[in-house]
Amino acid sequence: MSSDVPDRKAALRAAVLAARARRSDADRDAAETALARHGVATWRSATTVAAYLSFGTEPPTRRLVDDLAAEGVDVLVPVITGAVLEWARYDGPASLATGPLGIPQPTGHPLGPEALTRADVVVVPALSVDRAGHRLGRGRGYYDRALAAVTAPLVAVIYDDELVDEVPVERHDQSVGAVLRPGGLTSLS
């Protein structure tokens, strides 16, 4: 591992966040519709999907989460507890409050970190993903810690242009096997 990896990660994070900030509301709305359509078509027969509720300029996942729940899928979303992600059942928008870091999260009973092991698929946020499945997150390590023992398929949600040839990677970084983009679901090698 090169000693400049943290700097390269920081530069890529800044570039992606700046590009996301320039996206129009129309682009975000179209992405939300497409992500929900592709995700529901793929996971509507799943028993449990662990996902997340997007915030800020992230690719919008609220409709995906709502539509999966409407299909009868048990959707788990993260609850930040200290440096650990716990999981709680998603019971609709009325059951949400703003949690630490300004992220929406359920107000219901947390099921603990181990609830993630019940998921048929785990949908995770990313700023960028490369074709080998290396995922660039926001740098706090919540998902890398949570995913370390997960055996379910891992899918990162990104915009189409955020699938790149290379993402700087460190030993602790957890890779994903696919990306969900407005253009569809893509398996990675």
Secondary structure, DSSP 8 states (H G I E B T S, - for coil): --TTHHHHHHHHHHHHHHHHHT--HHHHHHHHHHHHHHHHHHHTT-SEEE-----TTS---HHHHHHHHHTT-EEEEEEEETTEEEEEE---GGGEEE-GGG-EEE-S----GGGGGG-SEEEEE-SEEETT--EE--SS-HHHHHHTT--S-EEEE--GGGEES-----TT----SEEEETTEEEE--
